[in-house]
Amino acid sequence: MFRHITLVTLLLTLAACATPQKQCIAKASKALRQAQRDVTRIEGNLARGYAIHRQTILVPTVEICTKPDGSTYSCIDHDHRTVETPVAIDVAEEKRKLSALKTLIRKEQPSVQKAAAACVAEFPE
């Protein structure tokens, strides 16, 4: 639990370090960046001929633990492991999605550039 709180605090601190201009640009370009990531993912799927499903699982491990008196004993802990599984794709459907995403990117690019320019004007560095 403490690790989780520390990690969240660290991430919030790092996010707060971004300048208002960078935060504005990131917000304005969020959808476009997601579409670009989707294009990259779909192109990879098409190149491979299949998608990759990633799942994180807990794997029990044996550790050496220490009692308060200094003696040691074997105990069970858990590590996280990512398992990748190939998944069949509908190539025609993936190509349709790819085409639609590329069209969306072409249409949205000018408005995102305009919004980014407005961010630069509003929050000069």
Sequence and secondary structure as in RCSB ss.txt:
>XXXX:A:sequence
MFRHITLVTLLLTLAACATPQKQCIAKASKALRQAQRDVTRIEGNLARGYAIHRQTILVPTVEICTKPDGSTYSC
IDHDHRTVETPVAIDVAEEKRKLSALKTLIRKEQPSVQKAAAACVAEFPE
>XXXX:A:secstr
 HHHHHHHHHHHHHHHHS HHHHHHHHHHHHHHHHHHHHHHHHHHHHHTEEEEEEEEEEEEEEEEE TTS EEEE
EEEEEEEEEEEEE  HHHHHHHHHHHHHHHHHHHHHHHHHHHHHHHHS  
